[in-house]
């Protein structure tokens, strides 16, 4: 004693059993959504498309500006995925794509803003006149994505007497216009629930083919529920293995 060969065999068997048991336990405890089939089965709604993880290093794009890869490199995997999403939206109803689309997610950093940006870009690239509005009045990102000033924006219109034409700005993408958030207000829900918000959307639908709303996440906030009622459809972004 000790019999090293027997002890090694016992240790190996125990290690394998413990490893398999631990892997099974972690898989059982992990209730995140991992595949599109998983999402459709658990949520009962169709998956419109998959947006891949990509790198914009070649074009100097990162963070909030990564979505611009669709415009800088139309043959990139991100652009292909965005066009697939556009096709799904065009066939989502008998009338075609919803005129007002609201983008949200469960929580922050799940790709809702990127999804809104790439979708707006590919619709504009296809010849439609598109308006993208940053409705996340708590953590806006649209102005950073396009490098636009954010001194005047949506909140200035909702809380003041500024005209919509003064806050709608052209972007580097032809036929795509953007309205940034503007100064962050203390009461986002009240502003989004106002009659002026409804007036802005009615005017936008008259002037543009499609209107995309980049909204805040759902959890802990009432903003997303207000925007969902104003929009024709809501697109819910899910981060694989996280949501």
N, C-alpha and C positions, 0 to 999 in steps of 0.2 A: 504494500500500500504506500502511496496512492497509485491506482492503475490509471496512468495518464491517458491511454487510448480510450478507455471506457468513459472517463470523465469528460474528455473532449467530445465524444459522441453525445453524451447526455447534455452537455452545454450547448452543442449545436442544435439539438432537437428542441431544447427549451427556448433558445434564442429565436428559432424559426417560429415556434408557437406564439411566443410573446410578440414578435414582429407582426405576424399575421393578425393576431388579436388586436394589437394597437392600431394597425391600418384599418381594420373593420370598424373599430370604435370611432376613429376620427371621421371615417366616411359616413357613419351613422349620425354623428353629431353635426356634420356639415350639411345644413339645409339650404345652401345657396343654389341658385339656378345655374346650370352648367351648359346646357345645350338648348337649341331652339325648340326641339321636341319637348324638352322638360318644361320650357316656358309655356308652350301651348297647352300641355297637359294640365299644368297646375293653375294656370290663369284663365284658361278657356277663351283666349283671344288669339288671333293670328299673328305670327311673326312676319313683319314686313321686310326685314333685311338684316344682314350682319355687317357691322362696321369693324374692319380689322385693326389690330394694333400696328401702327406704321411709324416710320421715322422720317422726319422732314429735314434731317441734318444736311443733306445735300443742297437744300435750298435755304438753309439757315432759319428753318421754321421749328418752333418748339412751343409747348404750352398752349396758350389760347390761340396762337396763330397757326397751329398745325393743320387746321381745316383748310387753310389757303392752299394746301398742296393740291387740292382738287382743281384749282385755277392755274397753278404754276406747272403742274404735270398732269394733264388730262388722261394719261395712260397709266397712272399709278393705281395700285390696288384700292386705295381709298376712293379715287374717282370712279373706278368700276363699281365698287360697292354702293356708292352714292347714286349712280345711274340705275342700279338694280332696285334701290329703294324708291326712286322716282317712278319706275315702271310699276312697282307694287302699289303705290299710291294712285296712279292713274287708273288702275283696274280695281281699286278698293270699293268703289261704288258705281252704280249704273250711270251717274252723271260725271264720272271721272274723279280726279283728285279733289279732295275737300278744299274749298276756297280759303278757309282760315284754319290753319293747323297749329295746335298748341303742343309744345314739346316739354316734357317733364320727366322726372325720375323719382326713385324712392328717397335718395339722399344726394349729397354733393359728390362730385368727382366720378360720375357714372357715364358721362359722355352725352348728356342731353344737349348742351350748347354746341358741341362739335357736330352732333347729328342735325341740329337745326341749321347750322351754317352750311354744311355740305349739301343738305337737301335744297336749301334756297339757291345755292350756287348752280346746281345741275338743272334746276328749273329755269333759271335765268339763261344758262348756256343753251338751253333748248329753244329759246326765243320768247319766253314768257317775261312779262314785267312783274318783278317780285319786290315785296317789301318785307324786311326782317326787322322785328321790334324786340328790343331787350326789355322783357317784363320782369326780370329778376331784380327787384328793387332793393335787395339785401346784399347780393354778391354779384354785381353785373360784370360781364366779360366781353360784350360785343365791341365796345370801343377799343379794347386792347387788341382784339383780333384784327381789326382793320386799321389800327393806328389812328383812330378818330378822336377829336376833342370831346369831352363829356361835360363841358360846362353847361350846355343846354341840351335837353332831351325830353323824354316822355314825361317826367315829373313836372317840368316847366309848363308843358301844355295842360296837364291834368290839374295843376294847382294855380295856374296863372291865366294870362290872356294871350299867350303866344300862339301864332298860327301853325298848323301842322306842316305847312310848306317850309317853315323856318327850321324845323328839326329833322326833316327827312333829307339825308345826305347820300350822294352817290358813292359807290365803292369802286375798288379796282376791277370788279366783275361787271361787265356791261349788262345793263338792264336790272341790276340788283341795287336797291336802295336800303339804307339802314336808319333806324331811329334808336339812338343810344338811350340808356336809362335816365341820364341827367343826374342832378344831385340826389343823394339818398334821402328819402323822407322818413319821418318818425312813424308814419302810419300807412304803410304800403297797401294794406287790404282796403282801407277806406278809399284811397285814390283809385285802385283797380275796380272798385265796385261803383264808382261814380258814373253819372250819366254821360260825362265827357268821354269816358273810356269807350262806351258804346257808340257815341258819335264818331270817334276816331276810327273805329273799325268799319262802320258803315261807309265813311268817306274813303277809307283805304280800299275797300272792295270795289268801289266805283272807279278808282284810279288805277288799280293794279289787278293783274290776273290772279295772283296768289299772295296771301299774307301769312307769314310764319311768326309765331310768338314763342320766344325763348323764355320760358317761365322758370320759377324757382322749384325746388324739390317738394314732394308731397309731405313727408314726415315732419310733424311739428308746426306746419304752416297752413293757413287757410287760403293763401294766395292762389295756389294751384287749383283749388276747387272753384274759385271765382272765375279764373281764366278758362277752365274746362267748360263752364256754362256759356261763356262768350264765344267759344270756338266751334267750328263745325265738327272737328275731330281732335282727339288727343293722342299723341304718340308718346309711348312710355319707353324710356331708355333703360336698359338693364346691362350691368357690367357682369360678364361671365365670371362665375366663381366668387362673386362678391355680394351681389344683391340677394 
